[in-house]
Amino acid sequence: MIEKVYLDNAATTRVDPNVVVVMTDCLRKNYGNPSSIHSFGRKSRALIESSRRKIAKLINASPSEIFFTSGGTEADNMAIRGAVRDAGVKNIITSKIEHPAVLNTVVNLEKQKKISLFYVKLKESGEIDLSDLELLLKTHKNCLVSLMHANNEIGNLLPIDTVSQLCMKHNALFHCDTVQTIAHLPIDVQKTPLDFLVCSAHKFHGPKGVGFLYVNKKINITPLIHGGSQEKNMRGGTEYVYGIVGLAKAMDIAFSKMSLHHDHILKLKKHMILKLKHLIPEITFNGFSSSTSKSLYTVLSVSIPEFENSDLLLFNLDLFGIACSGGSACSSGSSKLSHVISELHENKNQVVVRFSFCKYNTLKEIDYVVEKLRYLLD
Ligand SMILES: Cc1ncc(COP(=O)(O)O)c(C=O)c1O
């Protein structure tokens, strides 16, 4: 019997038991400080460096381009602030539907008068208007383009290759927040040149509090966090050895089983779309949520016309053991329409629910969720 269904995988994921094994093993055996020169330290250092090599290989980068961080937010800050401080960026082009890790950083830089900020136009479904992006790039020099690969609330995918080409054509730097896509979609930084790419392990069954920033070797930036000489002087502080080992293991698993997981999760998403359309004919899918090519397969964001007690929908689903979200995790808990949904919607009389899936979900769980929704809508 189903008691709990976790469909909030865009917020965070359950740690893979195989990741837990390597992390606990590492916790037990490897307590040496990686900066120490004795054998204990050298063992920890070796683990960090082999993790770095493994990760770099998976995205076709060089190990020297990978810098471990505490996760996505820090990596976004490190990239954007570094680009402004050290790479001559004077103008930042972003969109109004970026993650707060990017939006609040660029707004802060603008307030400090360090940059001029431009928001690229969005089409109706939240799609980036590429001709407006090109116009902005033509009219402004020394630009950093910061656009996310997949939107964490609605799943819209960026045509990353086209944006990469546009940035190269106009000599702009390209920072892509790939937190929702890395280890879910293949990425090759040689085929899709970009300057900064961001990863957070807890979005693909790795531990929380660890991630990395890829910095293209042609860019030189200085640290965000000053301290010791860790991470080639780029991030002071004793490394989170267990987290880094867990991140590498989670990435390894995700990359080796990517197409298997993709097919399984996409099947769940399509099943849910069909069932929801049948249950609620007036349902709408936010952004490109219902598209297979323009949306990330792990995310399904829907709008349901208001009904009695619809403001308690997430709460009532939770009583049935179902975890999903009304927007991003960062904005849940506030009744305000999220900044992403408000960019898309005129109609405020809708309840927005984001279901996000992972390899552990099953068709039975989807049926259970739809059955409970039917009960709550009656
Ligand atoms: C697109 C995106 N960027 C950045 C972050 C922040 O990552 P972290 O939680 O590792 O700081 C998240 C997390 O929700 C995200 O979805």
The ligand as an SDF file (V2000), in Angstrom:
LIG
                    3D

 16 16  0  0  0  0  0  0  0  0999 V2000
   18.0170   26.5030  -11.0250 C   0  0  0  0  0  0  0  0  0  0  0  0
   18.6090   26.5250   -9.6570 C   0  0  0  0  0  0  0  0  0  0  0  0
   19.7050   27.2730   -9.4380 N   0  0  0  0  0  0  0  0  0  0  0  0
   20.2870   27.3150   -8.2400 C   0  0  0  0  0  0  0  0  0  0  0  0
   19.7780   26.6040   -7.1640 C   0  0  0  0  0  0  0  0  0  0  0  0
   20.4540   26.6870   -5.8480 C   0  0  0  0  0  0  0  0  0  0  0  0
   21.1980   25.5220   -5.5960 O   0  0  0  0  0  0  0  0  0  0  0  0
   21.6440   25.1380   -4.1150 P   0  0  0  0  0  0  0  0  0  0  0  0
   20.4180   24.6690   -3.3900 O   0  0  0  0  0  0  0  0  0  0  0  0
   22.6410   24.0380   -4.2800 O   0  0  0  0  0  0  0  0  0  0  0  0
   22.2530   26.3600   -3.5170 O   0  0  0  0  0  0  0  0  0  0  0  0
   18.6270   25.8240   -7.3450 C   0  0  0  0  0  0  0  0  0  0  0  0
   18.0220   25.0970   -6.2220 C   0  0  0  0  0  0  0  0  0  0  0  0
   16.8150   25.0260   -6.0560 O   0  0  0  0  0  0  0  0  0  0  0  0
   18.0220   25.7780   -8.6420 C   0  0  0  0  0  0  0  0  0  0  0  0
   16.9400   25.0470   -8.8780 O   0  0  0  0  0  0  0  0  0  0  0  0
  1  2  1  0
  2  3  1  0
  2 15  2  0
  3  4  2  0
  4  5  1  0
  5  6  1  0
  5 12  2  0
  6  7  1  0
  7  8  1  0
  8  9  2  0
  8 10  1  0
  8 11  1  0
 12 13  1  0
 12 15  1  0
 13 14  2  0
 15 16  1  0
M  END
$$$$
